[in-house]
Amino acid sequence: MTAFSNRSTAPALSLLAAALLASLAATGAAHAAPAGQAVTLDAVNVTAADATDAARRALDRVPGAGNVVDMTQVGQGRVAGTADVLAYQPGISAQSAGNEGVKVSIRGSGLNRAPGAHASGLSVSLDGLPLTGPGGTPYELLEPLWLSRVEVLRGANGFERGALALGGAVNYITRSGRDTPGLELHYEAGARGYQKRGISLGGVRDAVDYFLAYTDTEYDGYQQHAAGKGKGAVANIGWQLTPDLETRFFLRYRETDHETPGRLTRAQIRNDPRAANPANVAIDARRPQPGSTWIGNTTTYTIDADSSLQAGLVYHKYPMDLNESLYRQQLDYANLNGTLDYRRGHALFGHDSVTTIGLRVTHDLDANVRETLRFASNGYAAGTRTRDFQHYGTDSVLHLGNDLALSETLRLQTGLAFIHTRRDVQVTWPATPERLSERQWDYAPRLGFTWQQTPQTQWFGNLSRSVEPAHPWSMIWGSNQYFAAGNGASTGRQRAPVELDNQTATTLELGARGDSALGHWELTGYYARLNHELLTVEVQPVPNLFIAESNASPTVHRGIEAGLDSALWQGIGGRLSLRQAYTFSDFRYRDDARFGSNRLPGLPRHYYQAELRYDHPAGFYAGLNTEYASKMFVDYANSMAADSHVIFGTRIGYDAPGGRWQAWAELRNLADRHYAATVTPGYDDAGKDVARSTPGEGRGVYAGVRWRFD
């Protein structure tokens, strides 16, 4: 595949970015914070304060950008899915297509992946155990009500966790009996049939803590033919066997099912965004996921005051029954994933240092697909078998790192990771002789620093390499080899896999964070040169939907990520604050043979979110929020773009003293603005208005309440 870009590369700094630049000089401000100051935008009002503060202190030691999302503040409004969880976070784009298949991108990772597909470009974990496997990241287990916090290490900063993907690492942390004691009831509802119900129980008994929860959700959806539902349960049980040995068991189970309304043209987004794509309605496109099971354990042994060893193992089974085209695909997926991490503090060259050694393995136990006709076609009855294929993979990452304190203010981090990938892909029926069976080694070095210029200002930077193997299933869907005429119902379907190279990137990142008269701030810039970027394109639309992935010609990703959390006024009558997040993204081809330096489609160049909020000491709060996104191209030729948008919302709520109960209400998209939330790109639309976009939700009112009983 070839790629693109606009020749104008100079980013226009927003007022936010300019304010952050000015704040670099304000290191002696009145709101000075200690050297361990948190880096994220979230307020200090947390539930699991110790664990969240520890996560933020750990983030301050990383020579790059990251986020710690406290779910206490996120829960003061609607928490329908991942897009609500990751809102107001610099460097993160998270947009919903009207269901749980949220498109999440960091630094252009998976920027043109269709929402609802297994996500790429990020290494996602649940409680430190890998959720992302060789085939990507499924989404059905990411229920927000089960979470205590989310830790994000953007870009190459996920190195220490064995995360070598371009976008970095995201770790979703489950609530425990230690941070959520007692019985809790949760209910929220709102526009277009949306309802979410939850019940949880947590506590501590001697050396054991436990958290158990059940949640179910239903919605009619913004578009026609967009209804869905989900239900599931989670358990987190920890046991302190000895003062030095702790083990923790995790269980998650969840079912989801939603209709797929399909993509719309720009004209439809402007004039009738609630419509469904007629082709999707005609075939009753839907995505049932009959039940995903996640069973895992982490065991931590504290060897002595300076060293520890942690081992983790998880079994993940996640079958799917895809009915989103003329073909039904029944997928039998299962992974066995493991981690092993050793950490030791010691002296090196007369300086304090910490050395880490880790192993992360994700392995497909099952990755088999049975494909049949959903409707009678060409004389073949519905249910006729068309293909069976399998696509197995194993990704193993060995990573070694060292954090060396050269002085009280300057730290140097070095690291080297080796990745071994296995891919085994074949169409097994009708039987074909072509089989892709390959093994490949790659590497990823890393060099970074943090410099605590003053107690209020820290500078950081790193030069790193990332490696992202292709998904095994994309080696089938990206194939240009088809069953010829005479092969019955299989005629015209891909018959053999194709090789795809690892996507690699070399990234330079520089930034700073700290505290000033303007508030808590962070500012990061990065520049990444990519080879063999894995890009997707819609080759055929619904009803015979076909999205292919292939390696692109050289590309470049560069951008600015800025966050500012300001206290505008504070007194005995309360606090007025403003939190802002701005992301500038410039992703383009490097002199592609066809598209020159065109921009890569799929994400806006400018993305800004902000919330102005008032908090009263008695527990009342009210806020006004906004989101701006510039236009985004919908094809690699840059011949057509989705419109830019500005939307506003507001929310009010009350947290009772002691956290006994909480109530809130919010109004989203006050002006009922019509806009495109996500784009699935085409190759060259030649200026035609093709159905590429999914609409963002229109005006909606939501309300929720939570009760807690000891």
LINJOUR-V398578 format. One record per pair of residues at least 24 apart in sequence whose C-alpha atoms are under 6 Angstrom apart, sorted by sequence separation. I is the first residue (numbers start at 1). J is the second residue. If there is no record, write none. Layout:
# LINJOUR-V398578
i:I j:J
i:I j:J
This chain:
# LINJOUR-V398578
i:149 j:173
i:194 j:218
i:211 j:235
i:231 j:255
i:293 j:317
i:313 j:337
i:337 j:361
i:367 j:391
i:396 j:420
i:418 j:442
i:419 j:443
i:505 j:529
i:530 j:554
i:560 j:584
i:583 j:607
i:606 j:630
i:625 j:649
i:148 j:173
i:177 j:202
i:194 j:219
i:211 j:236
i:230 j:255
i:260 j:285
i:292 j:317
i:313 j:338
i:337 j:362
i:367 j:392
i:395 j:420
i:418 j:443
i:505 j:530
i:530 j:555
i:559 j:584
i:582 j:607
i:604 j:629
i:624 j:649
i:625 j:650
i:46 j:72
i:147 j:173
i:148 j:174
i:177 j:203
i:193 j:219
i:210 j:236
i:230 j:256
i:260 j:286
i:292 j:318
i:312 j:338
i:337 j:363
i:395 j:421
i:417 j:443
i:504 j:530
i:530 j:556
i:559 j:585
i:582 j:608
i:604 j:630
i:624 j:650
i:672 j:698
i:40 j:67
i:147 j:174
i:148 j:175
i:177 j:204
i:193 j:220
i:210 j:237
i:229 j:256
i:259 j:286
i:312 j:339
i:336 j:363
i:394 j:421
i:417 j:444
i:504 j:531
i:529 j:556
i:559 j:586
i:581 j:608
i:604 j:631
i:623 j:650
i:672 j:699
i:40 j:68
i:146 j:174
i:147 j:175
i:192 j:220
i:209 j:237
i:229 j:257
i:258 j:286
i:311 j:339
i:335 j:363
i:364 j:392
i:394 j:422
i:416 j:444
i:503 j:531
i:528 j:556
i:558 j:586
i:581 j:609
i:604 j:632
i:623 j:651
i:209 j:238
i:228 j:257
i:258 j:287
i:311 j:340
i:335 j:364
i:364 j:393
i:393 j:422
i:416 j:445
i:503 j:532
i:528 j:557
i:557 j:586
i:580 j:609
i:603 j:632
i:622 j:651
i:669 j:698
i:670 j:699
i:208 j:238
i:228 j:258
i:257 j:287
i:310 j:340
i:335 j:365
i:393 j:423
i:415 j:445
i:503 j:533
i:557 j:587
i:580 j:610
i:622 j:652
i:669 j:699
i:208 j:239
i:227 j:258
i:257 j:288
i:289 j:320
i:310 j:341
i:334 j:365
i:363 j:394
i:392 j:423
i:415 j:446
i:527 j:558
i:556 j:587
i:579 j:610
i:621 j:652
i:668 j:699
i:177 j:209
i:207 j:239
i:227 j:259
i:257 j:289
i:309 j:341
i:334 j:366
i:362 j:394
i:392 j:424
i:414 j:446
i:526 j:558
i:556 j:588
i:579 j:611
i:601 j:633
i:621 j:653
i:668 j:700
i:177 j:210
i:207 j:240
i:226 j:259
i:256 j:289
i:288 j:321
i:309 j:342
i:333 j:366
i:362 j:395
i:391 j:424
i:414 j:447
i:469 j:502
i:526 j:559
i:555 j:588
i:578 j:611
i:601 j:634
i:620 j:653
i:667 j:700
i:177 j:211
i:225 j:259
i:226 j:260
i:255 j:289
i:308 j:342
i:333 j:367
i:361 j:395
i:391 j:425
i:413 j:447
i:468 j:502
i:525 j:559
i:555 j:589
i:578 j:612
i:601 j:635
i:620 j:654
i:667 j:701
i:176 j:211
i:226 j:261
i:255 j:290
i:287 j:322
i:308 j:343
i:332 j:367
i:361 j:396
i:390 j:425
i:413 j:448
i:468 j:503
i:525 j:560
i:555 j:590
i:577 j:612
i:619 j:654
i:666 j:701
i:225 j:261
i:255 j:291
i:287 j:323
i:307 j:343
i:332 j:368
i:360 j:396
i:390 j:426
i:412 j:448
i:413 j:449
i:467 j:503
i:524 j:560
i:554 j:590
i:577 j:613
i:619 j:655
i:666 j:702
i:254 j:291
i:286 j:323
i:307 j:344
i:331 j:368
i:360 j:397
i:389 j:426
i:412 j:449
i:467 j:504
i:524 j:561
i:576 j:613
i:619 j:656
i:665 j:702
i:254 j:292
i:285 j:323
i:286 j:324
i:306 j:344
i:331 j:369
i:359 j:397
i:389 j:427
i:411 j:449
i:466 j:504
i:523 j:561
i:576 j:614
i:665 j:703
i:253 j:292
i:285 j:324
i:306 j:345
i:330 j:369
i:359 j:398
i:389 j:428
i:411 j:450
i:466 j:505
i:523 j:562
i:575 j:614
i:664 j:703
i:123 j:163
i:253 j:293
i:330 j:370
i:358 j:398
i:388 j:428
i:410 j:450
i:465 j:505
i:522 j:562
i:575 j:615
i:664 j:704
i:252 j:293
i:329 j:370
i:358 j:399
i:388 j:429
i:410 j:451
i:465 j:506
i:522 j:563
i:574 j:615
i:663 j:704
i:252 j:294
i:329 j:371
i:357 j:399
i:387 j:429
i:409 j:451
i:464 j:506
i:521 j:563
i:574 j:616
i:663 j:705
i:122 j:165
i:251 j:294
i:328 j:371
i:357 j:400
i:409 j:452
i:464 j:507
i:521 j:564
i:574 j:617
i:662 j:705
i:121 j:165
i:251 j:295
i:328 j:372
i:356 j:400
i:463 j:507
i:520 j:564
i:662 j:706
i:121 j:166
i:122 j:167
i:124 j:169
i:126 j:171
i:127 j:172
i:250 j:295
i:327 j:372
i:356 j:401
i:463 j:508
i:520 j:565
i:661 j:706
i:121 j:167
i:122 j:168
i:123 j:169
i:124 j:170
i:125 j:171
i:126 j:172
i:127 j:173
i:250 j:296
i:327 j:373
i:328 j:374
i:355 j:401
i:462 j:508
i:519 j:565
i:635 j:681
i:661 j:707
i:122 j:169
i:124 j:171
i:249 j:296
i:327 j:374
i:355 j:402
i:462 j:509
i:519 j:566
i:634 j:681
i:635 j:682
i:636 j:683
i:637 j:684
i:639 j:686
i:640 j:687
i:661 j:708
i:249 j:297
i:326 j:374
i:354 j:402
i:461 j:509
i:518 j:566
i:635 j:683
i:639 j:687
i:660 j:708
i:248 j:297
i:354 j:403
i:461 j:510
i:635 j:684
i:224 j:274
i:248 j:298
i:353 j:403
i:460 j:510
i:223 j:274
i:224 j:275
i:247 j:298
i:353 j:404
i:460 j:511
i:222 j:274
i:223 j:275
i:224 j:276
i:247 j:299
i:353 j:405
i:459 j:511
i:460 j:512
i:223 j:276
i:246 j:299
i:352 j:405
i:459 j:512
i:246 j:300
i:351 j:405
i:458 j:512
i:245 j:300
i:458 j:513
i:245 j:301
i:457 j:513
i:109 j:166
i:244 j:301
i:457 j:514
i:109 j:167
i:244 j:302
i:456 j:514
i:456 j:515
i:107 j:167
i:106 j:167
i:434 j:496
i:478 j:548
i:477 j:548
i:478 j:549
i:474 j:549
i:71 j:148
i:602 j:679
i:71 j:149
i:70 j:149
i:69 j:149
i:69 j:150
i:391 j:472
i:68 j:150
i:391 j:473
i:68 j:151
i:67 j:151
i:67 j:152
i:66 j:152
i:66 j:153
i:66 j:154
i:65 j:154
i:64 j:157
i:386 j:489
i:386 j:490
i:48 j:179
i:537 j:681
i:538 j:682
i:537 j:682
i:162 j:360
i:326 j:543
i:325 j:543
i:326 j:544
i:325 j:544
i:325 j:545
i:133 j:362
i:134 j:393
i:279 j:542
i:279 j:543
i:166 j:466
i:165 j:466
i:164 j:466
i:165 j:467
i:164 j:467
i:165 j:468
i:135 j:471
i:134 j:471
i:63 j:448
i:63 j:449
i:63 j:450
i:64 j:460
i:63 j:460
i:64 j:461
i:63 j:461
i:270 j:674
i:35 j:455
i:34 j:455
i:273 j:695
i:33 j:456
i:32 j:456
i:265 j:689
i:265 j:690
i:265 j:691
i:264 j:691
i:263 j:691
i:264 j:692
i:27 j:456
i:263 j:692
i:264 j:693
i:263 j:693
i:263 j:694
i:91 j:561
i:90 j:561
i:90 j:562
i:90 j:563
i:222 j:697
i:32 j:515
i:31 j:517
i:29 j:516
i:29 j:517
i:27 j:516
i:26 j:516
i:112 j:602
i:90 j:581
i:111 j:602
i:89 j:581
i:90 j:582
i:91 j:583
i:88 j:581
i:90 j:583
i:191 j:700
i:191 j:701
i:190 j:701
i:190 j:702
i:189 j:702
i:189 j:703
i:188 j:703
i:188 j:704
i:187 j:704
i:187 j:705
i:186 j:706
i:88 j:609
i:185 j:706
i:185 j:707
i:184 j:707
i:41 j:565
i:184 j:708
i:183 j:708
i:183 j:709
i:182 j:709
i:182 j:710
i:1 j:550
i:1 j:551
i:2 j:552
i:1 j:552
i:2 j:553
i:114 j:680
i:112 j:680
i:5 j:588
i:4 j:588
i:5 j:589
i:4 j:589
i:3 j:589
i:3 j:592
i:4 j:595
i:6 j:597
i:3 j:595
i:4 j:596
i:5 j:597
i:6 j:598
i:4 j:597
i:5 j:598
i:6 j:599
i:4 j:598
i:5 j:599
i:4 j:599
i:4 j:600
i:97 j:694
